[in-house]
């Protein structure tokens, strides 16, 4: 993590207009609600979606183990809206994921995200990426599935949410979970996985390649050709698995040749505007095509 001089933006109130140290960066990141160990905040590209025309905010989702933190947004206009589950990156539910929730609400969805690591710790505030990954590796699929099931149940109690039109999207670890949860929940209509991991780690023993025959709905996988953490050979193995089980006509993998990991993460140096905007359009079209 290196020092940098932020540029003028709508985040001037959060990011100092002078060079600052690692400690200063961490303080401003915490104030802004972003993941500390993700790297420098890229104020010049960061998207900030306002709540104008929306309603929502932080919530507590009931589970057998207690109240789980979450966040939702939905158009303020009366109506019942399709539900999209948003699954966060390795840092969980931080400000970037909340902004994605608001963006989906602006597109006409009841979007909701739970905090995946609520029983493990606040990964967004951890300063050491190794500690973040080690903590994230403790989350079992069984726990993640149960928490997402609880999130769907909560949405089902909301008058503006139409859970009969249920979709899911996620990023990084959350992108992996799109594949896994679509194989778990028969009520999912469509999923969009952004650079979802394809390798086992810690409590994560199964991979998307292991569930290609179990998918209950079409999944759109968006990957970067230069992602150092997800080799193209793994992406092609996933594609081959879809083909082997006849799922290739339903689920599709799209690779952006020049993109690396986290190309939608506009708060990070990995952001690639063209690929992010194209992927977003593909996601919305995918949901529309499949009834979400």
QUIWOWO-V824866 format. One record per helix or strand. SS is the DSSP state (2 for helix, 1 for strand). FROM is the first residue (numbers start at 1). TO is the last residue. If there is no record, write none. Layout:
<<SS FROM TO> <SS FROM TO>>
This chain:
<<1 4 4> <1 20 20> <2 22 32> <2 36 38> <1 54 63> <1 66 75> <1 81 87> <1 89 89> <1 92 92> <2 95 106> <1 110 114> <2 123 125> <2 129 136> <2 141 156> <1 161 171> <2 173 184> <1 188 194> <1 201 201> <1 204 204> <2 208 211> <1 218 224> <2 232 244> <1 252 256> <2 273 289>>
